Amino acid sequence: MKKLALHWQILLGMAFGVLFAFILIQFTWGKELIVDWVKPFGTIFINLLKLIAVPLILASLIKGISDLKDISKLSKMGGRTIGLYVMTTILAVSIGLVIVNLIKPGSYISEKTRTELVSSYTADANSKIEAAAKQSEVGPLQSLIDIVPDNIIKASSDNGNMLQVIFFAVIFGIAMILIPEEKSKPVKDFFDSFNEVILKMIDLIMLFSPFGVFALLAAIVAESPSLDLFKALGMYGLTVLIGLFLVICVYLILVKVFTKKSPTFFFNGISPAQLLAFSTSSSAATLPVTMERTVDNLGVDDEVASFVLPIGATINMDGTSLYQAVAAVFIAQSFGMDLSLATQLGIIVTATLASIGSAAVPGAGMVMLVIVLAQAGIPEAGLALIFAIDRPLDMCRTTVNVTGDAAVSMIVAKSVNKLA
């Protein structure tokens, strides 16, 4: 018999977790049983996601940067490609933050439920809030100082120092490019292999995800059996979808302005790749189709597509970065945390850099979200609130990622006179 796809397993785990908890909480001993014997498996799953965060950042970023080969000879096309990718990612994160602050999906959770969440899932929530308050009292350049580590081993031991790890990975990758290739090859081969191992570890961890989701949802229902929590979850999903729709609208405007091509032309050309991205949740798996459609149907020169699209599949994760921003603020709202402007600006930086280091495979966005949460001082246990509907949203944000790659390839091709 054919094995059920992972996303269906996750959705079933979610449904059974909620049903299991609703049945057991009807008995006096049900809540205690779930907290003592089921919830720990959810905690283990969260720990597995946190475990892989630092190695994933190091492997993905160092490999991605070193793949550029020769930083001193980056062409006009290369500079425009990376510039556009970074610009659209920052724009996507900003759109996400504006939408989530306007809709406030976390506000649909009642104060009673919020209090229960804080007491159940965030034993260290108060200390993190106090730490954030102290952070606001330091000098204006303290955030810049905090990005540069004085000890990379120490920085790597705490997910809260993820920006420091990212800084080290970027410098390390650039240094690899600047030395002779024969000198850097052994190190590059190591990190290429290391990256493959980390991606396989993600695959193994995701095999546990249906059970992790079952445990997390059962614990949430048992410890906070309130319908307003699920209403808030629905508003969170709607917020992400509205943000993703707006990002696609931005792509269409950019394509129209810079290439003079109509939205209909663009969608007709790229729609098969979008559908594949939706079904696989993987930019990497969709890459061959994306390249074929942009070259054959959107008029992008093969030389441009072969340069722009592989880089995009690695560093251009606009849908993922928007989702991370929305998810981070939603979780903070759910726990009653008021994020300052400085913290939200920090989310823009962290989500942008984390999306660059995010692997183009299903589930990697959730791992990278751990980085964003830790950096903003938001309890990572809040992942339990959103993991249940992560898969369908992952399908949607991957579609946006692929759409962004195609849009940028057209704009770059037009700028170097290689768009038909």
C-alpha atoms as one frame of an Amber mdcrd trajectory, in Angstrom:
protein
   0.000   0.000   0.000   1.266   3.469  -0.917   2.593   5.422   2.059   0.604
   8.511   3.035   2.369  11.789   2.153   4.014  13.571   5.083   1.764  16.635
   4.955  -1.305  14.400   5.261   0.337  12.605   8.178   0.900  15.981   9.860
  -2.708  17.067   9.294  -3.942  13.731  10.672  -1.623  14.132  13.663  -3.157
  17.545  14.272  -6.736  16.250  14.025  -6.120  13.199  16.203  -4.242  15.311
  18.765  -7.189  17.700  19.138  -9.741  14.851  19.198  -7.668  12.814  21.656
  -7.378  15.759  24.042 -11.050  16.741  23.814 -12.015  13.184  24.761  -9.549
  12.824  27.626 -10.256  16.189  29.264 -13.795  14.954  29.922 -12.244  12.788
  32.639 -10.690  14.176  35.822  -7.434  12.344  35.173  -7.261  13.206  31.451
  -5.400  16.526  31.648  -2.745  15.120  33.985  -2.190  12.128  31.694  -1.674
  14.384  28.652   0.671  16.761  30.480   2.775  13.949  31.983   2.820  11.395
  29.169   1.993  13.165  25.888   3.298  16.731  26.122   6.958  15.611  26.620
   6.997  14.232  23.069   5.993  17.659  21.791   8.817  19.188  23.825  11.236
  16.694  22.304  10.099  17.708  18.818  10.610  21.416  19.590  14.084  20.586
  20.930  14.917  18.700  17.732  14.008  21.766  15.683  16.141  23.969  17.918
  18.968  21.441  17.769  19.324  21.766  14.001  19.108  25.569  13.775  22.790
  26.518  14.227  24.221  23.727  12.010  21.660  24.566   9.312  22.622  28.249
   9.287  26.343  27.470   9.116  25.999  24.845   6.402  23.491  26.658   4.179
  25.002  30.138   4.345  28.632  29.099   3.947  27.756  26.812   1.040  25.516
  29.404  -0.607  28.090  32.199  -0.420  31.035  30.040  -1.459  29.055  28.861
  -4.508  29.413  32.385  -5.916  32.982  31.336  -6.817  34.604  34.753  -7.324
  33.215  37.729  -5.462  35.651  40.138  -7.148  34.261  39.261 -10.570  30.559
  39.432  -9.860  29.038  40.890 -12.985  26.457  43.640 -13.226  23.913  40.842
 -13.475  25.094  39.310 -10.212  24.919  42.566  -8.304  21.429  43.337  -9.567
  20.248  39.809  -8.849  21.363  39.806  -5.232  20.213  43.399  -4.748  16.713
  42.618  -6.040  16.462  39.462  -3.950  17.428  41.297  -0.765  15.099  44.213
  -1.578  12.068  41.991  -2.228  12.775  39.961   0.919  12.920  43.088   3.094
   9.731  44.307   1.428   7.993  40.980   2.089   8.958  40.991   5.774   7.789
  44.591   6.100   4.429  43.744   4.481   4.053  40.833   6.896   4.738  43.033
   9.927   2.294  45.719   8.777  -0.489  43.184   8.127  -0.031  41.283  11.399
   0.028  44.537  13.401  -3.160  45.727  11.684  -5.133  42.464  11.988  -3.645
  41.417  15.350  -4.621  37.721  15.100  -3.180  37.056  18.544  -5.709  39.464
  20.070  -8.482  36.941  19.360  -7.167  34.920  22.297  -8.907  35.800  25.552
  -6.949  37.036  28.564  -7.803  33.825  30.426  -6.412  31.650  27.638  -3.384
  33.926  27.293  -2.635  33.584  31.007  -2.904  29.803  30.744  -0.573  29.774
  27.732   2.028  31.856  29.520   1.949  29.657  32.614   1.912  26.415  30.616
   4.400  27.070  27.837   6.702  29.843  28.942   8.265  29.389  32.311  10.929
  31.883  31.259   8.564  34.351  29.560   8.876  36.989  32.278  12.664  36.829
  32.258  12.676  37.300  28.485  10.327  40.255  28.734  12.584  41.799  31.394
  15.616  41.164  29.193  13.861  42.921  26.306  13.090  45.891  28.588  16.731
  46.122  29.622  17.750  45.963  25.968  15.705  49.095  25.252  17.746  51.007
  27.841  21.148  50.439  26.210  22.901  52.666  23.662  21.625  53.109  20.088
  24.437  51.024  18.572  24.262  48.141  21.046  22.293  46.020  18.554  25.103
  46.479  16.042  27.681  45.492  18.651  25.668  42.404  19.546  25.843  41.121
  15.954  29.641  40.696  16.125  30.646  37.743  18.362  33.791  37.645  20.445
  33.646  33.853  20.602  31.947  31.856  17.848  31.848  28.670  19.947  30.012
  30.519  22.706  27.689  32.184  20.169  26.857  28.809  18.611  25.824  27.411
  21.979  22.770  29.670  22.250  20.046  30.034  19.603  19.444  33.534  20.940
  22.785  34.563  19.418  21.820  33.472  15.919  22.677  36.801  14.287  26.233
  36.317  15.522  26.351  32.880  13.916  24.989  34.348  10.670  27.639  37.100
  10.785  30.401  34.505  11.190  28.995  32.348   8.374  28.855  35.315   5.972
  32.432  36.391   6.755  33.640  32.793   6.528  31.956  32.289   3.140  33.383
  35.524   1.741  36.861  34.595   2.986  36.581  31.248   1.176  35.892  33.068
  -2.092  38.804  35.450  -1.660  41.501  32.774  -1.269  42.733  30.612  -4.196
  40.235  27.929  -5.161  42.708  25.091  -4.631  43.169  26.283  -1.038  39.449
  26.584  -0.281  38.345  23.410  -2.098  38.823  21.003   0.851  36.817  23.316
   3.127  34.137  23.830   0.482  33.852  20.077  -0.089  33.426  19.642   3.656
  30.631  22.208   3.923  28.925  20.881   0.789  28.852  17.437   2.390  27.960
  18.921   5.783  24.993  20.690   4.173  23.749  17.433   2.650  23.987  15.719
   6.041  22.044  18.532   7.728  19.322  18.366   5.068  19.028  14.629   5.653
  18.760  15.287   9.398  15.854  17.632   8.667  14.205  14.819   6.699  14.630
  12.478   9.678  13.305  15.047  12.163  10.284  15.730   9.946   9.437  12.024
  10.035   8.707  12.563  13.717   6.560  15.639  12.994   3.135  13.867  12.934
   3.776  12.582  16.459   5.207  15.923  17.547   2.140  17.757  16.237  -0.152
  15.223  17.917   1.544  15.841  21.263   1.722  19.631  20.884  -1.930  20.036
  19.898  -3.121  17.624  22.567  -1.194  19.588  25.203  -2.563  22.938  23.988
  -6.156  21.676  24.078  -5.683  20.059  27.484  -4.033  23.088  29.054  -6.129
  25.702  27.306  -9.361  24.113  26.076 -10.756  27.307  24.593 -12.297  27.832
  21.173 -10.843  31.343  20.968  -7.403  29.798  20.500  -8.540  28.064  17.316
 -10.278  31.224  16.132  -6.987  33.076  16.565  -5.207  30.323  14.649  -7.625
  30.778  11.748  -7.022  34.541  11.770  -3.275  33.884  11.791  -3.583  31.702
   8.685  -5.721  34.365   6.993  -3.135  37.033   7.865  -0.342  35.010   6.251
  -2.428  34.424   3.114  -3.290  38.132   2.792   0.394  39.001   3.140   1.421
  36.434   0.516  -1.231  37.761  -1.870   0.093  41.306  -1.456   3.651  40.124
  -2.148   2.505  38.537  -5.420   0.809  41.829  -6.298   4.153  43.569  -5.723
   5.833  41.102  -8.108   3.236  41.826 -10.786   3.774  45.576 -10.411   7.551
  45.196 -10.656   7.263  42.977 -13.746   4.851  45.420 -15.384   6.988  48.482
 -14.610  10.394  47.065 -15.511   9.599  44.579 -18.304   6.298  45.952 -19.694
   4.847  42.429 -19.573   1.246  41.931 -18.446   0.208  39.931 -15.359  -1.648
  37.517 -17.656   1.512  36.841 -19.656   3.484  36.292 -16.459   0.961  33.918
 -14.859   0.433  31.926 -18.048   4.180  31.415 -18.275   4.952  30.498 -14.684
   1.735  28.776 -13.498   2.976  25.157 -13.975   5.977  25.912 -11.758   3.674
  27.539  -9.205   1.471  24.447  -9.087   4.489  22.189  -8.659   5.819  24.431
  -5.892   2.412  24.275  -4.187   2.349  20.487  -4.303   5.977  19.845  -3.300
   6.654  22.752  -0.905  10.204  22.779  -2.272  11.833  25.532  -4.324  14.695
  23.173  -5.097  12.433  20.429  -6.449  10.603  23.003  -8.573  13.808  24.592
  -9.936  14.037  22.569 -13.214  10.445  23.467 -14.123  10.957  27.096 -13.073
  13.981  27.356 -15.366  12.155  25.741 -18.271   9.119  28.023 -17.967  11.125
  31.247 -17.572  13.269  30.459 -20.608  10.629  28.972 -22.935   7.556  30.948
 -21.885   8.708  34.163 -20.218  11.489  34.956 -22.687  14.394  34.986 -20.239
  17.753  34.191 -21.822  19.144  30.819 -20.719  22.362  32.419 -19.462  20.397
  34.718 -17.150  18.017  31.981 -15.945  20.849  29.562 -15.167  22.492  32.222
 -12.987  19.534  33.962 -11.333  17.190  31.043 -10.562  19.588  28.679  -8.710
  20.666  31.587  -6.496  17.005  32.449  -5.973  16.171  28.900  -4.897  18.858
  29.292  -2.218  18.538  32.854  -0.939  15.228  34.293  -2.203  12.566  33.123
   0.260  10.136  36.046   0.306   7.131  33.919   1.231   9.098  32.211   3.987
  10.428  35.476   5.424   6.931  37.041   5.449   5.551  33.980   7.219   8.340
  34.129   9.818   7.589  37.773  10.581   3.834  37.159  10.884   4.345  34.009
  12.963   6.773  35.711  15.347   4.453  38.647  16.048   1.400  36.356  16.296
   3.127  34.177  18.888   4.221  37.274  20.807   0.630  38.603  20.723  -0.633
  35.210  21.912   1.636  35.402  24.949   0.698  39.006  25.662   4.108  40.386
  24.685   4.291  43.911  23.286   7.103  44.033  20.732   8.863  47.375  20.429
   9.668  49.018  17.106  13.350  48.137  17.618  12.471  44.476  18.167  10.326
  44.393  15.028  13.116  46.035  13.021  15.326  43.286  14.392  12.796  40.757
  13.093  13.167  42.284   9.613  16.943  41.809   9.748  16.804  38.333  11.255
  14.006  37.049   8.986  15.810  38.394   5.915  19.093  36.734   6.842  17.374
  33.557   8.047  15.486  33.244   4.767  18.815  33.482   2.925  20.072  30.549
   4.966  16.827  28.594   4.717  17.140  25.321   2.822  14.851  24.955  -0.200
  13.118  21.885   1.241   9.800  21.302   3.071   9.893  22.095   6.785  13.064
  24.211   6.748  11.044  27.411   7.250   9.830  26.137  10.627  13.424  25.475
  11.684  14.449  28.983  10.641  11.502  30.430  12.584  13.200  29.184  15.752
  16.018  31.609  14.925  13.663  34.560  14.499  11.826  33.778  17.746  15.008
  33.351  19.760  16.506  36.575  18.454  13.357  38.561  19.317  13.083  37.030
  22.802   9.811  35.240  21.974   9.249  31.820  23.625  10.064  29.062  21.120
   7.353  26.931  22.708   4.921  29.151  20.815   5.688  27.032  17.763   3.077
  24.688  19.191   0.412  27.249  18.290   1.162  27.354  14.568   2.680  24.027
  13.608  -0.702  22.438  13.006  -1.428  24.590   9.956   2.175  25.051   8.867
   2.030  22.569   5.991  -0.751  24.225   3.940   0.854  27.619   4.568   4.223
  26.145   3.554   2.676  25.151   0.228   1.458  28.717  -0.302   4.685  30.451
   0.705   6.773  28.142  -1.501   4.556  29.169  -4.408   5.380  32.796  -3.595
   9.106  31.978  -3.355   9.111  30.465  -6.854   7.019  33.325  -8.246   9.542
  35.803  -6.866  12.441  33.942  -8.473  10.747  34.110 -11.877   9.863  37.809
 -11.507  13.420  38.772 -10.579  14.836  36.724 -13.460  12.671  38.688 -15.901
  13.699  42.051 -14.422  17.409  41.147 -14.466  17.143  39.817 -18.026  15.479
  43.045 -19.142  18.203  45.132 -17.456  20.952  43.368 -19.452  18.936  43.262
 -22.694  18.396  39.502 -22.563  14.601  39.346 -22.343  12.747  38.356 -25.494
